Amino acid sequence: MTRDWARGLGDGTRCVHSGLADPVVGEPLLAGPVFATAYHLNGSSRRSEPDYYARAGNPTWRALETAIGELDGGQCVLFPSGMAAISTLLRTVLHYGDTVVIPSDGYFATRTFVAEELAALALTVLEVPTTGSWPDFDGVRLVLLETPSNPWLDVCDIQSLVDRAHAAGALVAVDNTTATPLGQQPLALGADFVVASDSKALTGHSDILMGHVSTVDSVLADRLRKARTLGGAVPAPFETWLAHRSLGTLDLRLARQSSNAAALAEALLAHPAVRTVRWPGLPGDPAHELARRQMRRFPGVVTIELADAETADRFVAAARLVAAATSFGGLHTTGDRRAQWGDPVPEGLVRLSVGCEDPDDLVADVIQALDAVVT
Ligand SMILES: *Cc1c(COP(=O)(O)O)cnc(C)c1O
């Protein structure tokens, strides 16, 4: 049994309670991971129990899938990484000769997967920037959106794109990694799938790889579960349990990251060494109006542009509270100069993942580091 009563309550309450079993005296609040490949069976009927072999199912997955599914508003199918989730979805939905629309400014590994690993499907791939302009969706099988995009944090209108795609018979998936289910609800806006890397803010401690797909369509959910069972890329019970434990603090972490990002974005905007500040929460940001309508909260990621690669590297090195690291969404503030990875962005662009430190400490440290690089 899971706590259905948590449905409809506030974000913090749902994060703490979703997916937990009803109380049993002597049992833990969050049941520990179940380590098993095989389970006792009754000896005669095949698959009479939900658990018979661990590649097909595990009680630890079910608890986290219930929790994330509750937050997403659909059925969640868990995968061992964001790319396992995205690649399984693409392999499941796309057929030979299909046309797929993907973001030209989206996660690089998704673009590479489509171009290289799916090459044998002879897909027509339309790469479109998140700000548009969008092609005619006639004859398109799947539209994959990523909003806010990375690293520019551009935003697209999910609902209006879903309407256009559905009118043309196309499915829509939204990569919701940056927003998380508390920041944005793509299924409620009509999307067929949410895909996400839960290695980022959802788990938030920079220590777990995890991913998921959610959908309200149980036929599609069953197809994804089958693809996972047969594909064999499945999450391990310990990581799954750790992710569930981390989910409990998602509301708290996001609230702090978002308010810290607001303080930092304002301070960065006023600094002469910073050429550009992108954060959808800034009233002057190109993504602000749409983000304010579409999102329930602004993310803890702020992108800045400094003069050049050397300035950006010196800035990150001079900031004691900004660790040079890729990924985002963790407790610790990190900075990633994206051009080092081959992203087609200015050399001096730094994506700051704002952590849960005290705002005054963070702003003071970032400003002293910027002062150090301009003098
Ligand atoms: C990190 C990321 C992924 C891939 O997730 P992994 O957990 O690293 O496999 C996909 N999409 C976005 C937007 C990401 O940031």
Ligand as a Chemical Component Dictionary entry (heavy atoms), coordinates in Angstrom:
data_LIG
# 
_chem_comp.id                   LIG 
_chem_comp.type                 NON-POLYMER 
_chem_comp.pdbx_formal_charge   0 
_chem_comp.three_letter_code    LIG 
# 
loop_
_chem_comp_atom.comp_id 
_chem_comp_atom.atom_id 
_chem_comp_atom.alt_atom_id 
_chem_comp_atom.type_symbol 
_chem_comp_atom.charge 
_chem_comp_atom.model_Cartn_x 
_chem_comp_atom.model_Cartn_y 
_chem_comp_atom.model_Cartn_z 
_chem_comp_atom.pdbx_ordinal 
LIG C1 C1 C 0 22.290 14.978 -17.581 1  
LIG C2 C2 C 0 21.198 15.107 -18.551 2  
LIG C3 C3 C 0 20.761 13.997 -19.285 3  
LIG C4 C4 C 0 21.423 12.650 -19.188 4  
LIG O1 O1 O 0 21.304 12.101 -17.904 5  
LIG P1 P1 P 0 22.328 11.049 -17.259 6  
LIG O2 O2 O 0 21.691 10.750 -15.938 7  
LIG O3 O3 O 0 23.654 11.710 -17.164 8  
LIG O4 O4 O 0 22.375 9.870  -18.159 9  
LIG C5 C5 C 0 19.705 14.180 -20.155 10 
LIG N1 N1 N 0 19.106 15.364 -20.313 11 
LIG C6 C6 C 0 19.507 16.454 -19.630 12 
LIG C7 C7 C 0 18.816 17.757 -19.835 13 
LIG C8 C8 C 0 20.570 16.363 -18.732 14 
LIG O5 O5 O 0 20.974 17.443 -18.080 15 
# 
loop_
_chem_comp_bond.comp_id 
_chem_comp_bond.atom_id_1 
_chem_comp_bond.atom_id_2 
_chem_comp_bond.value_order 
_chem_comp_bond.pdbx_ordinal 
LIG C1 C2 SING 1  
LIG C2 C3 SING 2  
LIG C2 C8 DOUB 3  
LIG C3 C4 SING 4  
LIG C3 C5 DOUB 5  
LIG C4 O1 SING 6  
LIG O1 P1 SING 7  
LIG P1 O2 DOUB 8  
LIG P1 O3 SING 9  
LIG P1 O4 SING 10 
LIG C5 N1 SING 11 
LIG N1 C6 DOUB 12 
LIG C6 C7 SING 13 
LIG C6 C8 SING 14 
LIG C8 O5 SING 15 
# 
